[in-house]
Amino acid sequence: MLTPKQRAYLRSLAVDLPEITQLGKGGITENFIQGLSEALEKRELIKIRILPNSGLENREAAEEAAEKCGADVVAVIGHIFVLYRESEKHKKITLPTK
């Protein structure tokens, strides 16, 4: 669980990140979650765009994806959400403690 300070720090890092994937009409599938999980292991912080034809609400999609891949939702802004999960092998981000 992220503190508000950690969430704010991660949001600031995510500003310049490119979107790595899109969530479309296929919805949240096993392959989609596997791709997110691999990306989180390599990058720790990822940005995903939700396409209008996905049929999911933005917050709902972000929370479901985060739950299935063991990540935290950092932000949901419009049709984009940001996820964070600490990497086991490729740790790059050091979160503020206080």
C-alpha positions as a Markdown table, in Angstrom:
| # | Residue | x | y | z |
|---|---|---|---|---|
| 1 | Met | 0.0 | 0.0 | 0.0 |
| 2 | Leu | 1.4 | 3.3 | -1.1 |
| 3 | Thr | 1.4 | 6.4 | 1.1 |
| 4 | Pro | 0.1 | 9.7 | -0.3 |
| 5 | Lys | 3.7 | 11.0 | -0.5 |
| 6 | Gln | 4.9 | 7.9 | -2.4 |
| 7 | Arg | 1.9 | 8.1 | -4.7 |
| 8 | Ala | 2.7 | 11.8 | -5.5 |
| 9 | Tyr | 6.3 | 10.9 | -6.1 |
| 10 | Leu | 5.4 | 8.1 | -8.5 |
| 11 | Arg | 2.9 | 10.4 | -10.3 |
| 12 | Ser | 5.6 | 12.9 | -10.9 |
| 13 | Leu | 7.8 | 10.2 | -12.4 |
| 14 | Ala | 5.0 | 9.0 | -14.6 |
| 15 | Val | 4.5 | 12.4 | -16.3 |
| 16 | Asp | 7.1 | 11.8 | -19.0 |
| 17 | Leu | 6.5 | 8.0 | -19.4 |
| 18 | Pro | 5.1 | 6.8 | -22.7 |
| 19 | Glu | 2.1 | 4.6 | -22.7 |
| 20 | Ile | 3.3 | 1.0 | -23.1 |
| 21 | Thr | 0.0 | -0.6 | -24.1 |
| 22 | Gln | -3.7 | -0.1 | -24.6 |
| 23 | Leu | -6.7 | -1.8 | -23.1 |
| 24 | Gly | -9.2 | -2.3 | -25.9 |
| 25 | Lys | -12.3 | -4.3 | -26.7 |
| 26 | Gly | -10.7 | -7.6 | -25.7 |
| 27 | Gly | -10.8 | -6.4 | -22.1 |
| 28 | Ile | -8.5 | -7.6 | -19.3 |
| 29 | Thr | -7.4 | -11.0 | -20.5 |
| 30 | Glu | -4.8 | -13.4 | -19.2 |
| 31 | Asn | -2.4 | -12.3 | -22.0 |
| 32 | Phe | -2.9 | -8.6 | -21.1 |
| 33 | Ile | -2.2 | -9.3 | -17.5 |
| 34 | Gln | 0.9 | -11.3 | -18.4 |
| 35 | Gly | 2.2 | -8.5 | -20.5 |
| 36 | Leu | 1.6 | -5.9 | -17.7 |
| 37 | Ser | 3.3 | -8.2 | -15.2 |
| 38 | Glu | 6.4 | -8.5 | -17.4 |
| 39 | Ala | 6.5 | -4.8 | -18.1 |
| 40 | Leu | 6.2 | -4.0 | -14.3 |
| 41 | Glu | 9.1 | -6.4 | -13.6 |
| 42 | Lys | 11.3 | -4.6 | -16.1 |
| 43 | Arg | 10.1 | -1.0 | -15.5 |
| 44 | Glu | 8.3 | -0.9 | -12.1 |
| 45 | Leu | 6.1 | 2.1 | -13.3 |
| 46 | Ile | 3.9 | 1.8 | -16.4 |
| 47 | Lys | 1.2 | 3.8 | -18.1 |
| 48 | Ile | -1.7 | 2.3 | -19.9 |
| 49 | Arg | -4.4 | 3.9 | -22.2 |
| 50 | Ile | -8.0 | 2.7 | -22.0 |
| 51 | Leu | -9.7 | 2.8 | -25.4 |
| 52 | Pro | -13.4 | 3.8 | -25.5 |
| 53 | Asn | -14.4 | 0.4 | -27.0 |
| 54 | Ser | -13.1 | -1.5 | -23.9 |
| 55 | Gly | -16.5 | -1.4 | -22.2 |
| 56 | Leu | -14.9 | -0.7 | -18.8 |
| 57 | Glu | -15.0 | 2.3 | -16.6 |
| 58 | Asn | -11.5 | 3.8 | -16.2 |
| 59 | Arg | -11.2 | 3.4 | -12.4 |
| 60 | Glu | -12.7 | -0.1 | -12.6 |
| 61 | Ala | -10.2 | -1.2 | -15.3 |
| 62 | Ala | -7.3 | 0.2 | -13.4 |
| 63 | Glu | -8.2 | -1.5 | -10.1 |
| 64 | Glu | -8.9 | -4.9 | -11.8 |
| 65 | Ala | -5.6 | -4.8 | -13.7 |
| 66 | Ala | -3.7 | -3.8 | -10.6 |
| 67 | Glu | -5.3 | -6.6 | -8.5 |
| 68 | Lys | -4.6 | -9.3 | -11.1 |
| 69 | Cys | -1.0 | -8.4 | -11.5 |
| 70 | Gly | -0.2 | -7.5 | -7.8 |
| 71 | Ala | 0.4 | -3.8 | -8.5 |
| 72 | Asp | -0.8 | -0.5 | -7.0 |
| 73 | Val | -2.8 | 2.0 | -8.9 |
| 74 | Val | -0.8 | 5.3 | -8.8 |
| 75 | Ala | -3.3 | 7.5 | -10.8 |
| 76 | Val | -6.2 | 7.4 | -13.1 |
| 77 | Ile | -6.3 | 10.5 | -15.3 |
| 78 | Gly | -8.9 | 10.5 | -18.0 |
| 79 | His | -8.4 | 7.4 | -20.2 |
| 80 | Ile | -4.9 | 6.7 | -18.8 |
| 81 | Phe | -3.9 | 4.9 | -15.7 |
| 82 | Val | -0.5 | 4.3 | -14.0 |
| 83 | Leu | 0.5 | 1.2 | -12.2 |
| 84 | Tyr | 3.5 | 0.5 | -9.9 |
| 85 | Arg | 5.0 | -2.7 | -8.6 |
| 86 | Glu | 8.4 | -3.1 | -7.1 |
| 87 | Ser | 10.7 | -5.2 | -9.2 |
| 88 | Glu | 12.4 | -8.2 | -7.7 |
| 89 | Lys | 15.4 | -8.2 | -10.2 |
| 90 | His | 15.5 | -4.8 | -11.8 |
| 91 | Lys | 14.8 | -2.3 | -8.9 |
| 92 | Lys | 15.1 | 1.2 | -10.2 |
| 93 | Ile | 12.8 | 3.4 | -8.1 |
| 94 | Thr | 13.5 | 4.3 | -4.5 |
| 95 | Leu | 10.3 | 5.4 | -2.8 |
| 96 | Pro | 10.3 | 8.2 | -0.1 |
| 97 | Thr | 9.9 | 6.8 | 3.3 |
| 98 | Lys | 8.2 | 9.7 | 5.1 |
